[in-house]
Amino acid sequence: MPEHPFHDQLSLEEQTEKLGKQAVTLGLIPSFVVHYFPDTWVFYIPNENQSEPLTPEEAYLRLQQLVKQ
C-alpha cells in the first residue's frame, strides 16, 4: 500500500498548500491563493484569463502534476 503525505482533510489541505508554494518557487505558476474557511480551504491557481475556485483535491492533483513535470 503506497504511503500518502496526507491522512485526513486538514493534512490534504496542508500538503496542497506546500505544493502550491513549491510550484511558485519553481516558477511553474505566478501565484496561488488560499481562502481559509472553518470547514475547508479553497484554492485559486491563476491562468492567463481567469482563476476558478478549486477544492483541495482538485488543487492537489493539478499542482502535483505541475511539480512532477
ROKE-131844 format. One line per field, with one value per residue: residue number from 1; residue in one letter; x, y, z of N, C-alpha, C, O, CB in turn. Coordinates in steps of 0.1 Angstrom, whole numbers, plus 5000, padded with zeros to 4 digits. Glycine has a CB too. Layout:
BEGIN
k c(NUM	...) $
r c(A	...) $
nc1 c(X	...) $
nc2 c(Y	...) $
nc3 c(Z	...) $
cac1 c(X	...) $
cac2 c(Y	...) $
cac3 c(Z	...) $
cc1 c(X	...) $
cc2 c(Y	...) $
cc3 c(Z	...) $
oc1 c(X	...) $
oc2 c(Y	...) $
oc3 c(Z	...) $
cbc1 c(X	...) $
cbc2 c(Y	...) $
cbc3 c(Z	...) $
REM end
This chain:
BEGIN
k c(1	2	3	4	5	6	7	8	9	10	11	12	13	14	15	16	17	18	19	20	21	22	23	24	25	26	27	28	29	30	31	32	33	34	35	36	37	38	39	40	41	42	43	44	45	46	47	48	49	50	51	52	53	54	55	56	57	58	59	60	61	62	63	64	65	66	67	68	69) $
r c(M	P	E	H	P	F	H	D	Q	L	S	L	E	E	Q	T	E	K	L	G	K	Q	A	V	T	L	G	L	I	P	S	F	V	V	H	Y	F	P	D	T	W	V	F	Y	I	P	N	E	N	Q	S	E	P	L	T	P	E	E	A	Y	L	R	L	Q	Q	L	V	K	Q) $
nc1 c(5009	5007	5024	5009	5012	4992	4965	4940	4914	4925	4953	4956	4949	4970	4992	4986	4988	5016	5026	5017	5032	5057	5055	5052	5078	5094	5087	5066	5040	5025	5014	4994	4964	4949	4919	4909	4885	4864	4855	4867	4894	4898	4912	4930	4943	4959	4954	4961	4937	4917	4907	4896	4877	4891	4887	4904	4913	4912	4930	4953	4958	4962	4984	5003	5007	5019	5043	5056	5063) $
nc2 c(4988	5021	5050	5080	5115	5126	5122	5129	5155	5180	5175	5170	5195	5210	5198	5204	5232	5233	5222	5241	5264	5253	5251	5278	5287	5272	5285	5276	5284	5317	5326	5317	5314	5310	5305	5304	5286	5276	5250	5240	5245	5268	5268	5288	5289	5309	5314	5325	5339	5336	5327	5299	5287	5260	5227	5213	5187	5188	5209	5198	5176	5190	5207	5188	5174	5195	5200	5176	5174) $
nc3 c(5000	4990	5006	5016	5017	5032	5055	5063	5059	5067	5066	5039	5028	5039	5026	5000	5000	5005	4981	4963	4971	4964	4937	4929	4938	4920	4897	4882	4883	4885	4909	4938	4956	4988	5003	5035	5052	5079	5076	5052	5029	5002	4970	4946	4915	4893	4858	4824	4818	4838	4872	4887	4915	4934	4948	4976	4968	4940	4935	4946	4929	4905	4911	4918	4894	4879	4893	4892	4865) $
cac1 c(5000	5016	5022	5004	5016	4981	4956	4927	4912	4935	4967	4955	4949	4984	5001	4983	4995	5031	5028	5015	5044	5068	5052	5056	5092	5100	5083	5056	5028	5029	5010	4982	4957	4942	4909	4907	4872	4864	4853	4876	4902	4895	4924	4929	4956	4955	4960	4961	4924	4908	4911	4884	4880	4893	4887	4917	4916	4914	4942	4964	4961	4967	4997	5012	5010	5028	5056	5063	5067) $
cac2 c(5000	5033	5060	5093	5126	5132	5112	5135	5167	5191	5172	5172	5210	5215	5193	5212	5245	5231	5220	5255	5272	5247	5254	5292	5288	5267	5293	5269	5293	5330	5328	5310	5320	5300	5311	5295	5286	5267	5236	5236	5256	5269	5272	5295	5289	5317	5312	5337	5346	5336	5318	5293	5280	5245	5220	5208	5175	5193	5217	5189	5169	5199	5211	5176	5172	5205	5199	5163	5175) $
cac3 c(5000	4990	5016	5011	5026	5039	5060	5066	5052	5071	5061	5024	5026	5042	5015	4988	5002	5003	4967	4957	4974	4957	4923	4928	4939	4908	4886	4873	4884	4890	4923	4941	4967	4996	5012	5047	5059	5091	5072	5041	5023	4987	4963	4933	4907	4882	4845	4817	4817	4850	4882	4893	4928	4933	4961	4980	4960	4926	4935	4949	4917	4895	4915	4918	4880	4875	4900	4887	4851) $
cc1 c(5009	5013	5018	5008	5004	4972	4942	4926	4922	4949	4967	4956	4963	4993	4998	4989	5010	5034	5026	5027	5056	5067	5056	5071	5099	5096	5073	5043	5032	5025	4998	4977	4949	4932	4906	4893	4873	4863	4862	4883	4898	4908	4922	4943	4953	4961	4959	4948	4916	4914	4898	4887	4881	4892	4901	4922	4920	4928	4954	4968	4967	4982	5007	5016	5020	5042	5063	5068	5081) $
cc2 c(5012	5043	5073	5103	5132	5120	5116	5148	5178	5188	5173	5187	5215	5211	5201	5226	5244	5230	5233	5264	5267	5251	5269	5293	5283	5275	5287	5277	5306	5332	5318	5316	5309	5308	5300	5297	5276	5252	5231	5248	5256	5275	5278	5295	5297	5312	5325	5345	5346	5327	5312	5287	5265	5239	5216	5196	5179	5200	5208	5182	5178	5203	5199	5173	5182	5203	5186	5164	5180) $
cc3 c(5000	5001	5010	5021	5034	5044	5064	5058	5055	5065	5046	5021	5028	5031	5002	4989	5000	4988	4959	4959	4966	4942	4920	4928	4926	4895	4877	4873	4889	4905	4925	4954	4974	5004	5023	5053	5070	5086	5060	5036	5008	4981	4950	4927	4895	4869	4837	4817	4830	4860	4889	4906	4927	4947	4964	4971	4946	4925	4937	4936	4906	4898	4914	4904	4875	4881	4895	4873	4850) $
oc1 c(5017	5002	5024	5009	5006	4972	4933	4935	4927	4955	4977	4963	4968	5002	5008	4994	5016	5044	5034	5031	5064	5077	5061	5077	5109	5101	5071	5036	5041	5032	4994	4984	4943	4936	4902	4889	4881	4869	4864	4880	4896	4913	4912	4952	4946	4972	4957	4949	4909	4924	4890	4898	4874	4896	4910	4933	4930	4936	4964	4980	4977	4990	5019	5028	5030	5052	5075	5076	5087) $
oc2 c(5014	5045	5077	5100	5141	5109	5108	5152	5184	5197	5177	5190	5223	5218	5204	5231	5253	5235	5236	5270	5274	5254	5272	5301	5288	5272	5291	5276	5307	5340	5311	5322	5300	5317	5289	5308	5267	5243	5219	5260	5245	5285	5275	5300	5292	5306	5335	5358	5356	5320	5320	5282	5259	5246	5216	5195	5175	5198	5210	5181	5174	5203	5201	5170	5179	5204	5187	5156	5181) $
oc3 c(5009	5005	5000	5033	5041	5037	5067	5051	5045	5060	5040	5012	5020	5027	4995	4979	4994	4983	4950	4950	4961	4935	4909	4920	4922	4885	4865	4863	4897	4912	4916	4962	4968	5012	5020	5058	5070	5093	5059	5039	5002	4985	4943	4933	4886	4869	4843	4817	4832	4858	4894	4909	4919	4957	4955	4967	4940	4916	4931	4933	4900	4889	4910	4901	4868	4873	4894	4869	4839) $
cbc1 c(4990	5014	5035	4989	5023	4973	4963	4925	4898	4936	4971	4941	4939	4988	4999	4967	4992	5036	5018	5003	5048	5068	5038	5049	5097	5095	5095	5054	5016	5023	5005	4985	4947	4951	4896	4918	4861	4853	4839	4867	4917	4883	4933	4924	4961	4960	4952	4964	4916	4894	4920	4878	4868	4907	4877	4918	4904	4903	4942	4961	4949	4958	4997	5005	4997	5023	5054	5053	5059) $
cbc2 c(5000	5040	5061	5093	5137	5141	5107	5137	5172	5192	5158	5166	5217	5210	5178	5213	5250	5219	5210	5261	5271	5232	5252	5301	5280	5252	5297	5255	5286	5341	5343	5295	5331	5291	5315	5298	5283	5270	5234	5230	5254	5278	5260	5310	5274	5331	5300	5334	5339	5331	5325	5283	5283	5243	5208	5204	5166	5202	5228	5179	5162	5211	5217	5164	5173	5219	5198	5152	5185) $
cbc3 c(5012	4976	5025	5008	5019	5030	5073	5081	5055	5086	5066	5019	5035	5055	5013	4986	5016	5011	4961	4963	4989	4958	4919	4939	4951	4906	4878	4879	4892	4882	4925	4943	4962	5004	5005	5058	5048	5100	5068	5030	5025	4985	4961	4935	4904	4884	4837	4802	4806	4846	4893	4883	4938	4927	4960	4994	4959	4921	4946	4960	4912	4893	4929	4924	4872	4880	4915	4888	4843) $
REM end
